[in-house]
Structures are given as structure tokens and as C-alpha cells.
Amino acid sequence: MDVQATFQRGFDFRCEGRYAEARAEFQKVLSEDPAHADSRWQLGLIQGFEGDFDGSLETLTSVVGGHPNHVKARYDLAMTQMMLGMLDEAAENFRSVLRLDPSHEDAAKQLSYFGG
């Protein structure tokens, strides 16, 4: 199996809103490579898009816990935390994103709502 091609198919399906098909592709990747952080990150996003915010929070927290430098997953975790009213945690994750990528404009914008 070409893991990258399978991931890309899943990503494309996710972008098209075809969540069941995307989930299946990401699960294929994870069956081949259980440590594939991007597939877990995408599954966490799908959970949130489908309204499973607690599951999304758990999945994204797991991705960031195992891959602390995964900027995109950390940003999405912060956004999820903010949406769930976990403001202190969100602000800290936005700060972490900016430590990892000082040019991350979206994280800087979100953090500005917290007063810096």
C-alpha cells in the first residue's frame, strides 16, 4: 500500500465532506502505520465536523501528546478547546503554536482575542 497516496485520498475526501470515505482511508493508513500522526489528526477533525467534540478533543489531545511539534494538530486542538470554553488551555496551545511557528497568523489572531 502507498501510505501517502492513501492519506491523500482520505484528505481529499475529508475536504469534500465525504467523511465516511475519508475515515476509511485514514484507518487504512493507521492499519499500515499506527503512528501516522496526520491520519489521527484528520480523524480528530472529522469527529469535530460530525459533532463529536469530546471525541475530537480526545483524539487531538492524543496527537499533540505524542507529537508535541505537530503545529496543525496543536492549532486545531486550541480551536476545539476554545469552542468548548476551555479558554486557558486554548490560549496556552495558541502560545505553543506561536513558539513552534512564530509566523502562524491564525494562532496570533486567535491569541489576540485573549489579550495576547
N, C-alpha and C positions, 0 to 999 in steps of 0.2 A: 504494500500500500504506500502511496506517496502521501505522507502525512501533511505536507504543506498544501498540496492540491486539495486534499480533503478538508483541511481547515479553511482554505479559501472558499470552497463551495459552501461550507457552513456559514462563513462570514457573509457571503453574498446572499444566501437565503435569509439570514437574520436582517440584513439591510432591506430586504424586500418584504419583511414582515411575515415570512414563511417560517415561523418559529419551530413547528414540529419537525420540519425537514432540517432546519439548522441544528436543532438539538441532536438529531440522529447523526449528523455529520460530526459534530463535536464529540459525541460519545464514541464514534469510531476512532477518532484521533486518540481519545483517552484510553481506549482499549489497547491501542498500539504503544502509546506513550503516556502513562498515568501522570507524569509530572508536567505535562504540557500546560503551562500557566495560561496561555492565551485562550485555549479552549475552555478552561474553567472560568476565566474572566467573562467570556462570551456567554456561557451558560448562566452566570450570575446576572448579566444584563437581561437575558431572556426572562429569567424569573421576575425581575422587576417590571419588565414590559407587560408581563402577563398578570401583574398584580400581587405576586408573591414577594412582598417586600421583606418579610422576615427571612425567607429563604435566600433572597438576593443578598441581603446584609450578611448572612452567614457564609455564603459562597464567596463574596468579595472579600470578607474579612479573612477567610482561609487563604485566598490567593495572595493577599498582601502579607499575611503572616509567613507564608512560605517563600515569598518573593518580594521583600520589602522595597526593592528598587523598581518595581513594576509601576511606572508612573500612571499609565492609563487606568489600571485597576484601582490604584490608590485614589485617583481623582473621582472615579465612578463610585467608590466606597464613600468618599466625602459627600458627594451629591446625594447618595442614598441616605446617609446619616442626616444630612441637612433636611431632607424631605420628611424624615421620621422624627424630626425635632431633637435630634442628638447634636445640638449645636456646638458644644465644647469639643466633642470628638471630630465633628466635621471640620471645625476651624483648625484643629491640630493636623488633620490629614491634608488640608489645603496648604498649611505651612510646610508639611513634609514634601508635598509635590513641588513647592517652590524651592526647597532646599535641593531637591534632585534635579529640577529643571527651572532655573530662575527666569526663563523666558516664557513660562507657561501662562499665557494671558488669561485663560479662562479661570485658572486657580486664583490668580491675582485679583481678578474681577470679583469672584465669589468671596474671597477673603476680605475685600474692601467693605462688604456688607456687614462684616463683624467688627469694623473699625480698625482693620489692619491685622 
